[in-house]
Amino acid sequence: MTFPDFFEKATSGNPPFAWQSTLALSETLPALVRVPTGAGKTEGAVLGWLWRRRFADDATRQSTPRRLAYCLPMRVLVEQTVDRHERSCGRGRALLARLREGIGSNTPKIKEKQ
């Protein structure tokens, strides 16, 4: 599956912006992505990483980190991001549930707001 096909399927028909395709198809991942607000940074980062891990050639899959750490400054943004990608990937809630419970004995648990 090509990246544009994957992206359109995950986003209900929206084609990727040029920078999103470049991110997914480049040999190496950039240290910084600087694009304007509303330019699809979340989709570009998450879907680009997911495509590289699942559909790219062997060399790209092996050079792409197994895990994606997505840091956000507020809990509400985390929830919105999980909801958004649950719609496109269907696994966001299951992953969040695992994080809340703690994946391993050394994994800090996410605490629910009281």
Residue frames as a rotation matrix with the C-alpha (Angstrom) as fourth column:
MET 1
0.586 0.811 0.000 0.00
0.811 -0.586 0.000 0.00
0.000 0.000 -1.000 0.00
THR 2
-0.253 -0.658 0.709 1.37
0.593 -0.684 -0.424 3.42
0.764 0.314 0.563 -0.92
PHE 3
-0.812 -0.083 -0.577 1.54
0.547 -0.452 -0.704 6.18
-0.202 -0.888 0.413 1.67
PRO 4
-0.831 0.553 -0.055 -1.05
-0.547 -0.797 0.258 8.37
0.099 0.244 0.965 -0.13
ASP 5
-0.200 0.776 -0.599 -3.47
-0.165 0.576 0.801 5.41
0.966 0.259 0.013 -0.27
PHE 6
-0.368 -0.030 -0.929 -2.87
0.811 0.478 -0.337 4.61
0.454 -0.878 -0.152 3.41
PHE 7
-0.960 -0.057 -0.276 -3.28
0.194 -0.843 -0.502 8.26
-0.204 -0.535 0.820 4.42
GLU 8
-0.638 0.765 -0.089 -6.51
-0.630 -0.452 0.631 8.69
0.442 0.459 0.771 2.46
LYS 9
-0.106 0.593 -0.798 -7.95
0.230 0.795 0.561 5.51
0.967 -0.124 -0.221 3.93
ALA 10
-0.479 -0.180 -0.859 -7.06
0.855 0.124 -0.503 6.60
0.197 -0.976 0.095 7.48
THR 11
-0.846 0.095 -0.524 -8.43
0.133 -0.915 -0.380 10.12
-0.516 -0.391 0.762 7.05
SER 12
0.055 0.970 0.237 -11.66
0.504 0.178 -0.845 9.29
-0.862 0.166 -0.479 5.17
GLY 13
0.558 0.220 0.800 -10.40
0.822 -0.011 -0.570 10.40
-0.117 0.975 -0.187 1.78
ASN 14
0.916 -0.271 -0.295 -8.14
-0.253 -0.962 0.100 13.36
-0.311 -0.016 -0.950 2.52
PRO 15
0.673 -0.739 0.006 -4.90
0.431 0.386 -0.815 13.27
0.601 0.551 0.579 0.52
PRO 16
0.357 -0.609 -0.708 -1.65
0.836 -0.129 0.533 13.98
-0.415 -0.783 0.463 2.39
PHE 17
0.902 -0.241 -0.358 0.05
-0.311 -0.938 -0.153 17.35
-0.299 0.249 -0.921 2.14
ALA 18
0.643 -0.714 -0.277 3.41
-0.188 0.204 -0.961 17.29
0.742 0.670 -0.003 0.36
TRP 19
-0.179 -0.773 0.609 5.34
-0.859 -0.179 -0.479 17.61
0.479 -0.609 -0.632 3.65
GLN 20
0.355 0.379 0.855 3.46
-0.774 0.632 0.041 14.62
-0.524 -0.676 0.518 5.11
SER 21
0.998 -0.027 -0.058 4.45
-0.017 0.763 -0.646 12.45
0.062 0.646 0.761 2.16
THR 22
0.303 -0.950 0.080 8.03
-0.408 -0.205 -0.890 13.67
0.861 0.237 -0.450 2.38
LEU 23
-0.050 -0.270 0.961 8.13
-0.999 0.031 -0.043 12.78
-0.018 -0.962 -0.272 6.08
ALA 24
0.638 0.410 0.652 6.79
-0.463 0.881 -0.101 9.27
-0.616 -0.238 0.751 5.48
LEU 25
0.983 -0.137 0.123 8.89
0.181 0.589 -0.788 8.53
0.035 0.797 0.603 2.41
SER 26
0.524 -0.842 0.131 12.26
-0.740 -0.526 -0.420 10.04
0.422 0.123 -0.898 3.39
GLU 27
0.068 -0.605 -0.793 15.22
0.048 0.796 -0.603 7.83
0.997 0.003 0.083 4.28
THR 28
-0.718 -0.353 -0.600 15.55
0.613 0.088 -0.785 9.28
0.330 -0.932 0.153 7.77
LEU 29
0.445 0.877 -0.181 13.18
0.844 -0.342 0.413 11.00
0.300 -0.337 -0.893 10.17
PRO 30
-0.009 -0.434 0.901 13.77
0.091 -0.898 -0.431 14.69
0.996 0.078 0.047 10.90
ALA 31
-0.731 -0.294 -0.616 14.67
0.637 0.030 -0.770 15.93
0.245 -0.955 0.166 14.36
LEU 32
-0.601 0.521 -0.606 12.09
0.083 -0.714 -0.695 18.73
-0.795 -0.468 0.386 14.03
VAL 33
-0.404 0.575 0.711 8.91
0.890 0.065 0.452 19.26
0.214 0.815 -0.538 12.03
ARG 34
-0.618 0.175 -0.767 7.96
0.235 -0.890 -0.391 22.91
-0.751 -0.422 0.509 11.69
VAL 35
-0.699 0.516 0.495 4.71
0.528 -0.094 0.844 23.53
0.482 0.851 -0.207 9.84
PRO 36
-0.729 0.420 0.540 1.88
-0.505 -0.863 -0.011 25.99
0.462 -0.281 0.841 10.50
THR 37
-0.683 0.611 0.401 -1.07
-0.256 0.314 -0.914 25.34
-0.685 -0.727 -0.058 12.78
GLY 38
0.352 0.935 -0.033 -3.72
-0.467 0.145 -0.872 23.30
-0.811 0.322 0.488 11.02
ALA 39
0.073 -0.420 -0.905 -1.26
-0.993 0.052 -0.104 21.74
0.091 0.906 -0.413 8.56
GLY 40
0.797 0.414 -0.440 -1.78
-0.421 0.903 0.086 18.21
0.433 0.116 0.894 9.86
LYS 41
-0.206 -0.945 0.255 1.17
-0.874 0.060 -0.483 17.69
0.441 -0.322 -0.838 12.20
THR 42
-0.081 0.222 0.972 -0.61
-0.754 0.624 -0.205 15.02
-0.652 -0.749 0.117 14.22
GLU 43
0.870 0.448 0.208 -1.66
-0.196 0.700 -0.687 13.01
-0.453 0.557 0.696 11.17
GLY 44
0.627 -0.692 -0.358 1.70
-0.551 -0.069 -0.832 13.55
0.551 0.718 -0.425 9.50
ALA 45
-0.317 -0.805 0.502 3.67
-0.932 0.165 -0.323 12.30
0.177 -0.570 -0.802 12.49
VAL 46
-0.124 0.325 0.937 1.44
-0.599 0.729 -0.332 9.42
-0.791 -0.603 0.104 13.57
LEU 47
0.836 0.516 0.188 0.33
-0.165 0.562 -0.810 8.14
-0.524 0.646 0.555 10.17
GLY 48
0.527 -0.744 -0.411 3.78
-0.713 -0.123 -0.690 8.68
0.462 0.657 -0.595 8.67
TRP 49
-0.423 -0.680 0.599 5.37
-0.898 0.401 -0.178 6.63
-0.119 -0.613 -0.781 11.47
LEU 50
0.138 0.571 0.809 2.69
-0.411 0.777 -0.477 3.94
-0.901 -0.267 0.342 11.27
TRP 51
0.934 0.186 -0.304 3.06
-0.345 0.254 -0.904 3.58
-0.090 0.949 0.302 7.50
ARG 52
0.122 -0.973 -0.197 6.87
-0.873 -0.011 -0.488 3.37
0.473 0.231 -0.850 7.82
ARG 53
-0.484 -0.306 0.820 6.51
-0.766 0.601 -0.228 0.61
-0.423 -0.739 -0.525 10.44
ARG 54
0.091 0.684 0.724 3.86
-0.190 0.725 -0.662 -1.37
-0.978 -0.077 0.196 8.56
PHE 55
0.822 0.465 0.327 4.08
0.231 0.252 -0.940 -0.81
-0.520 0.849 0.099 4.79
ALA 56
0.588 -0.652 -0.479 7.48
-0.787 -0.597 -0.155 0.64
-0.185 0.468 -0.864 3.86
ASP 57
0.474 -0.515 -0.714 10.38
-0.281 0.680 -0.677 -1.41
0.834 0.522 0.178 2.50
ASP 58
0.658 -0.198 -0.726 12.41
0.620 0.690 0.374 -3.55
0.427 -0.697 0.577 4.91
ALA 59
-0.427 -0.904 0.021 15.25
0.753 -0.368 -0.546 -1.04
0.501 -0.217 0.838 5.31
THR 60
-0.444 0.342 0.828 12.83
-0.322 -0.923 0.209 1.78
0.836 -0.174 0.520 6.20
ARG 61
0.671 0.722 -0.169 10.88
-0.138 0.345 0.928 -0.41
0.729 -0.600 0.331 8.62
GLN 62
0.406 -0.590 -0.698 14.08
0.838 0.545 0.027 -1.42
0.365 -0.596 0.716 10.39
SER 63
-0.654 -0.715 0.248 15.33
0.579 -0.684 -0.444 2.17
0.487 -0.147 0.861 10.62
THR 64
-0.113 0.711 0.694 12.01
-0.361 -0.680 0.638 3.48
0.926 -0.178 0.334 12.02
PRO 65
-0.837 -0.224 0.499 11.73
-0.535 0.139 -0.834 3.30
0.117 -0.965 -0.236 15.83
ARG 66
-0.733 0.554 -0.395 9.37
0.486 0.832 0.267 0.61
0.476 0.004 -0.879 17.12
ARG 67
0.001 0.726 -0.688 7.62
0.968 -0.175 -0.183 3.05
-0.253 -0.665 -0.702 19.41
LEU 68
-0.270 0.035 0.962 6.29
0.433 -0.888 0.154 6.53
0.860 0.458 0.225 18.84
ALA 69
-0.361 0.139 -0.922 6.33
0.879 -0.279 -0.386 8.88
-0.311 -0.950 -0.021 21.81
TYR 70
-0.209 0.416 0.885 3.88
0.520 -0.720 0.461 11.72
0.828 0.556 -0.066 21.29
CYS 71
-0.560 -0.110 -0.821 4.15
0.814 -0.260 -0.520 14.36
-0.156 -0.959 0.236 24.02
LEU 72
-0.040 0.633 0.774 1.46
0.444 -0.683 0.581 16.96
0.895 0.366 -0.253 24.58
PRO 73
-0.805 -0.446 0.391 1.28
-0.067 -0.587 -0.807 19.68
0.589 -0.676 0.443 27.24
MET 74
-0.472 0.711 0.521 -2.30
-0.871 -0.284 -0.400 19.06
-0.136 -0.643 0.754 28.41
ARG 75
-0.740 0.222 0.635 -4.34
0.006 0.946 -0.325 15.96
-0.672 -0.236 -0.701 29.20
VAL 76
0.338 0.930 -0.141 -7.27
-0.127 -0.103 -0.987 17.17
-0.932 0.352 0.083 27.10
LEU 77
0.230 -0.336 -0.913 -4.98
-0.961 -0.224 -0.160 17.25
-0.151 0.915 -0.375 24.04
VAL 78
-0.843 -0.499 0.200 -3.92
-0.487 0.867 0.107 13.67
-0.227 -0.008 -0.974 24.77
GLU 79
-0.328 0.812 0.483 -7.55
0.181 0.556 -0.811 12.56
-0.927 -0.179 -0.329 24.90
GLN 80
0.532 0.523 -0.666 -8.37
-0.498 -0.443 -0.745 14.43
-0.685 0.728 0.025 21.67
THR 81
-0.213 -0.718 -0.662 -5.38
-0.977 0.142 0.160 12.85
-0.021 0.681 -0.732 19.92
VAL 82
-0.868 -0.035 0.496 -6.32
-0.133 0.977 -0.164 9.37
-0.479 -0.208 -0.853 21.09
ASP 83
0.084 0.988 0.128 -9.92
0.074 0.122 -0.990 9.90
-0.994 0.093 -0.063 19.96
ARG 84
0.404 0.026 -0.914 -8.81
-0.798 -0.478 -0.367 11.18
-0.446 0.878 -0.172 16.59
HIS 85
-0.476 -0.695 -0.539 -6.52
-0.863 0.487 0.135 8.22
0.169 0.529 -0.832 15.93
GLU 86
-0.599 0.407 0.689 -8.96
-0.088 0.822 -0.563 5.72
-0.796 -0.398 -0.457 17.34
ARG 87
0.501 0.824 -0.267 -11.21
-0.329 -0.104 -0.939 6.67
-0.801 0.558 0.219 14.45
SER 88
0.442 -0.369 -0.817 -8.42
-0.890 -0.072 -0.449 6.14
0.107 0.926 -0.361 11.91
CYS 89
-0.491 -0.758 -0.430 -6.62
-0.665 0.644 -0.378 3.18
0.563 0.100 -0.820 13.47
GLY 90
0.446 0.828 -0.341 -9.10
-0.373 0.518 0.770 1.72
0.814 -0.217 0.540 15.95
ARG 91
0.226 -0.428 -0.875 -6.49
0.667 0.723 -0.180 0.99
0.710 -0.543 0.449 18.62
GLY 92
-0.307 -0.425 0.852 -6.12
-0.176 -0.854 -0.489 4.28
0.935 -0.300 0.187 20.46
ARG 93
0.443 0.577 0.686 -8.38
-0.780 -0.130 0.612 3.38
0.443 -0.806 0.393 23.39
ALA 94
0.916 -0.140 -0.377 -6.78
0.241 0.941 0.236 -0.03
0.321 -0.307 0.896 23.88
LEU 95
-0.052 -0.996 0.071 -3.34
0.578 -0.088 -0.811 1.56
0.815 -0.002 0.580 24.02
LEU 96
-0.242 0.009 0.970 -4.48
-0.527 -0.841 -0.124 4.26
0.815 -0.541 0.209 26.43
ALA 97
0.802 0.568 0.185 -6.08
-0.483 0.436 0.759 1.62
0.351 -0.698 0.624 28.66
ARG 98
0.607 -0.660 -0.443 -2.79
0.632 0.738 -0.234 -0.30
0.482 -0.138 0.865 28.73
LEU 99
-0.356 -0.763 0.540 -0.92
0.226 -0.630 -0.743 2.89
0.907 -0.142 0.396 29.66
ARG 100
0.171 0.506 0.845 -3.39
-0.728 -0.513 0.454 3.66
0.664 -0.693 0.281 32.45
GLU 101
0.974 0.226 -0.023 -2.88
-0.165 0.774 0.612 0.17
0.156 -0.592 0.791 33.89
GLY 102
0.229 -0.960 0.160 0.88
-0.826 -0.105 0.553 0.20
-0.514 -0.259 -0.818 33.38
ILE 103
0.623 -0.002 -0.782 2.40
-0.641 0.572 -0.512 -2.03
0.449 0.820 0.355 30.73
GLY 104
0.138 -0.657 -0.741 5.27
0.311 0.739 -0.597 -3.36
0.940 -0.148 0.307 32.84
SER 105
0.485 0.060 -0.872 6.41
0.867 0.094 0.489 -3.29
0.111 -0.994 -0.006 36.42
ASN 106
-0.451 -0.741 -0.497 8.72
0.754 -0.614 0.231 -0.32
-0.477 -0.271 0.836 35.71
THR 107
-0.565 0.311 0.764 6.16
0.550 -0.548 0.630 1.60
0.615 0.777 0.139 33.67
PRO 108
-0.939 0.276 -0.206 4.67
-0.012 -0.626 -0.780 4.62
-0.344 -0.729 0.591 35.45
LYS 109
-0.334 0.904 0.268 0.89
0.934 0.355 -0.034 4.56
-0.126 0.239 -0.963 35.42
ILE 110
-0.753 0.261 0.604 -1.20
0.018 -0.910 0.415 7.42
0.658 0.323 0.680 34.10
LYS 111
-0.771 0.488 -0.409 -3.44
0.522 0.118 -0.844 8.57
-0.364 -0.865 -0.346 36.89
GLU 112
-0.120 0.847 0.518 -7.01
0.817 -0.212 0.536 9.57
0.564 0.487 -0.667 36.22
LYS 113
-0.719 -0.008 0.695 -8.12
-0.224 -0.944 -0.242 13.06
0.658 -0.330 0.677 37.27
GLN 114
-0.757 0.447 -0.476 -10.10
0.646 0.410 -0.643 13.00
-0.092 -0.795 -0.599 40.49
